[in-house]
Amino acid sequence: MKFDRCRIFSAAAAAFVGTTVLFGPARAETIPMSPALQKIIDGAKQEGKLTLSYAVNILGGPEGARIGKAGVKQMFGVDLDITYFPGPSFAPMVAKIQTEKQAGQPATTDLYNGTAVEFTPTLTRGVFMQVPWTELYPGRITPEIAEANGQALRIVTKVPGILYNKKIEPQFAKATVMNDLLKPEYKGKIYTTPYLAGFDVLLAKDVWGYEKTEAFLRQLAPNIGGLVACAGIDRIASGEIPGLALSCSGSEANIEHYRGVLDQAVLHDAGERRYDYVGVPTNAAHPNAAILFALYASSPEGQSKILRDLFGTELDTYPDTDTHKEITALQKEGMTFTSVTTDWWGSHPGINEDLGKLIKIVLKQ
């Protein structure tokens, strides 16, 4: 995430670059060997394979799979034959996994990536394994990170805002609050997603509530120039789309391919700390291999090489990440965040239904 307005990323990046120059890139650390971890390693060696399927912008897609293969071999001594192929978005994929489980078939992917929105409804259905993550990676993975008895492992933090092309529409950098999106100079220049990413949390009664969110969206609707999916980042980078609000993560501004073209402005009255999780389906064909891949992705090297380099952000719960430093700086400036965990989502029923009503408003424009 490149937190514009606060100008904290540049300092964090400079510190990171300085550290890299002095000590070199992050390297895989040695996880303390335990009987539980040795059992997983032995199982992964027997499996010998790992099948990964999710969108190409998730966990680095095919490049992340390649890095993960090398990392698992270095960290655990297991040489996996990893197959990656593009898969559907979060909701269709988890539905597919559940259907396969009911049919007694192996899951399409050995490791699922999704948000609290997708994970929470599955937590009482036995869709994902209860993995003892804290025992497998003590001192790194905490109970806070391994949610729902290990069914959902936090892997990355996303902070929605305005993702924009700073060469085409640099004035988006001046936006600091949601009402800035209503300004007449932004008419037709703001795009949003057809599923209103980021607006769901605002619907919670302890955030904005339905009435305030609906009123705001009706004001915003005339300014919306069109709809674009989360994967349409290249359309923003090309200048075809000036800005996306709310963004799905905004972290793309930190990826080398987009650096200097994209930027993100964080809106201080709509702070959301959204987590992506990974989980191992109970019908995974190669569950032990999937666990090792997730452990590597949780390591300092995995967070750096897979998440920061290829997705633009890491898990802020790890205090050694740049994302942790960035969010901490924003909090010191007075910004508050709603942390969208599985517990939070589970304690706010009805959001999806209310979001459906708002989507109809946008689709009518």
N, C-alpha and C positions, 0 to 999 in steps of 0.2 A: 504494500500500500504506500502510495506516495501522498502524504497528508499535506496538501497544499494549504495555504494560509498560515499554518503553524510553523512551517519551515523547519521541521524537526528532522525530516528524513535526510536532508543533506548532511546534517551533523552526524547522524547515525551511520550513514553510508561512508562518510569520510573516516570515521573510526573503524568501520569494518574493513575498508580498503587498507588503512594503515596496519591493521592487525594481519591482513592477508600478506602484505609485503614483508612484514617481520617474521611471520611464522608459517606462511604458506597456506594453502586451502585447507578447509576442515578435513580431518581424517577420521576414518571409522575407529571408534573406541572399542575396547574389549569389554564385553558384558560379563559380569561375574557368572561363572558356570555353576549351575545348580542341577540337581536331579531332574527337576521339571523342565529346564531348558534343554538338557541333554536328551531327554525323551523326545522333545519337539525336533531337535536336530536329527536324531536317528530316524524319526518318522519321515522327515523331509528328504533324507537321503534315499529312503526306500521309495518314496513317491517319485522323486527325480524330476518332476514337472510342476509347472505353475501356469494356470490360464487366467489371464486378466482381460476384462472387457469393461470399458467405460468410455466416456467421451474423450476426444483427443486432448482437451485442455485440462483433464483431470489427472493428478499425479504425474504430470509430464507426458501422458500418453505413451507412445512407443519409445521415446527417448528416456522417459522415466523408468520404463520397464528394463531398458538396457542398463541404465545406471544401477537399478535395483539388483539386477542379476550379478553385476560385478561386486556390489556392496555386500550382498548375502554371501558370496564366495569368500570375500576377504574377512568378513566379520565372524562367520560361522563355519567356514570350510565346506560349504555345500554348493555344488555346481548344479544349478537348476536349468532345465530347458524351459525357458519362459516364452509363452505364446501370448501376444497381445493383439486384440482386434477391437476396432471402435464399437462401442455399444450405445444404447439409448440413454436418455437422461435419467435422473435419479428415480422419479416415480415409476416410469415404465419398467425400469430394470428391477426394482424391488418387487413389483407385481409379478414379473416374469420368474424371479427366484421362488416366490411363494407358490406359483402355479407348478413349477418344476418339482418342488418339494412335495406337494400334494399328489403329484403323479408318480412319485418315487423315482424321479430322474435326478441326475447330478446337476448342480447349479451351473448356469452359463459361465459365471465367473467365480473364481475361488476367493476373491476379495471384493467386497462391495463397498462403494464410496457413496455417501449420501449425507443429508443434513438431519437435524432433529425432526424436521417435518416428516421425513420418510421413516426414520428409525423408530420414533416413539410408538406408532400404532403396532409395530411388530414385536415389541418387547415382552408381551405376554403370550406370544404365539409360537415360540420356539423356532423362529426363523434364523436367528444367529446364535452361534456358540457363545457360552460364557467362558471366555478365555482369561486365565489368571495373569493378566498383563503385568501387574505390579510385582508378582513373584518372578516373572520371566525377565523383567528389566528393572530391578530394584534401584532406587535412588534416582531414577529418571522418570518412569511412568508412575504417577501417583493415583490414588483412588479418585481424585478430582478429574483426572484425564481419562481414566478407564471407567466410563459411566455405565449404569445399568448392569452391574455385576459383570463387567467385561464384555457385554454385547456390543457396545458402541465405544470405540477408541477415538478420542479427539486426534485429528491429524493436522488441521490447519485452521487459522482464523481469518474470517473475511469481514470487512467493514464497508458496507454500502455507502455511496455518496454520489457525486456527479463525475462520471468518467467522460472526459472530453478531449477533443483534438486541440491542443494548445496553439497550433499554428493557424488553425482556421478560426477558432472562437476562444481566444485567450481571456475574454471577459468573464468566462465561467469561474475563473480563479477568484473573482470578487464575491462569489456566493458563499455565505457562511451559515444561513438558516434556510429552512424549507420555503418560507415565504418569498425568498429571492427568486425561486423558480416561477413565480407568478408575474414577474416584471414583463412589461410589454416588449422589451428588446429581445426577449427569449422566445417570442412567439414563433412556432414552427421549427425551432432549433433544438427543442428537447424531445428526445425519443424515450420511450419506456418499453418494458417487456410486455408481451401479451398476457403474462401471468402475474404482472405487477410485483416483481421481485422486490423485496424490502418493505413493501407497504403492509404486509401481513402483520408484522410485529406492532406497527402503529395502531392496529385495531384492538389490541389488548386494552382492557379497561384501566389498567394501571400504567398505560403509556399515553395514547391519545384517546382511544375509544372509537366506536364506530361512527358516531355522529360527527365528531371533529374531523376524522379521516375522510368521511364521505364529502363533507363540505369543502375540504381542501381539494380533493380530487376533482370535484365539479368545477372549481375555479381553475385548476390546472389543465383540465381537458382541452380548452381552446388553444393552449400553448403547445400541446403535444403535436409534433410533426409526423409521427408515425410509430410503428412498433418494430422492435428488433429483439431477437432471442439473445440469451447470454453469450452464445457462441459467435455473435456477429461483430467481434472486436475489429476485424480487418476493415469493416465498413466505416468504423469510426476513424481508424488510422488513415484510411484513404481520403477522408474528408467528406465522404458521401453523407455521413451522419455526424452532425456537430457535437452532440453530447447525449449521454444516456443517464437518466435519473428515474428511479434509483438504480445504481449499478448493481451487478450481481456480486462483485467483490472489489472491483477497482484496482486490484493488484497488478493487472496487466501493465500498468504504467511503470512498474519496476522491472519488467522483463526486457532484456537487452534489445530484442527485436523492435520493441515499441518505445524505447527510451528516447526522449527528445521530441517525441510526437504526441504521446498521450500523457495526461496528467489526471489527478483526481482531487476534487474539492470535497472535504468532509463537512457535513451539515451538523452543526453543534446541537441542534434541538432534536435530532433524530439519530442519536448514537446507537448503533447496533453492533454487538460483537457476536458474529454468527460463526458457528463451528461446522466444519465438515468432519465426518467420522468415517472410519473404516470398520467393517465387521466381516467375520468369516461365516458364511452360510453353513447351517448344520448339514446341508447336503452337498457341501463342497467336495470335489473329487480329490483335491490336494490341500487339505486344511493346514497341515504342518508347514508346508512351503509358504502358504499365505501368511501364516503367523510370522515366519522369519522375515518375509518381505515387509510386513507392517512394523516389525521391530527395527529393521534397518531404516525405514522411512521416519521412525520416531527418534532415531539417533541424531546427534549434532550434525554428522555428515549428511545423513539422509534429508534432514530438514533443510540444510543448505543447498545440496545438489539437486534434489527433486522438487522441494516445495519453493524455496526462495528463487532459485535460478530459473525454474521452468514454469512456476505459477505466480511468482512475485511476492509471496508472503509465506510466513511460517506460522506455527502455533504459538500464540503469545503466552500461553500458560508456562512455556519453558522460558525461564528468566534469561537464558543466554542468547535469545533470538533478537534480531533487529525489530521484529514486530512487537515484541514485549516492550522494548525501549520506546517505540513510537507511540504505543497506546498509553504507556505510563506518562509520557510527556503531555499528551492530550488531557489526561485525567488531572494532571497538576495545573493545567490551565482552566480547569473547572468543567470539562466535558464529562458527562456521565454516559454509561453504556448499559443497554439491556443485553445481558448475556443469554443467548438463545441456546440453552442446553436441552437435553431430553426431559429433565425434570420441569424446566420452565414451560416447554411446549405442552407437556402433559397436564400442567396445571392451568392451562388457558384453552379450554375446549371452545369450539364454535368459531374459531378464527377462519378456518377454511370456508365455512359457509358464508361468513360475512365478506370474505375476499371475493367469492364468486359474484356477489352483488356488485362490488366495485368494478370487477372486470367487465361486467355488462355495460357500465357507464362509459368506460374507455372504448370498448368495441363499437359503440354507437357513434363515436366521433368520426 
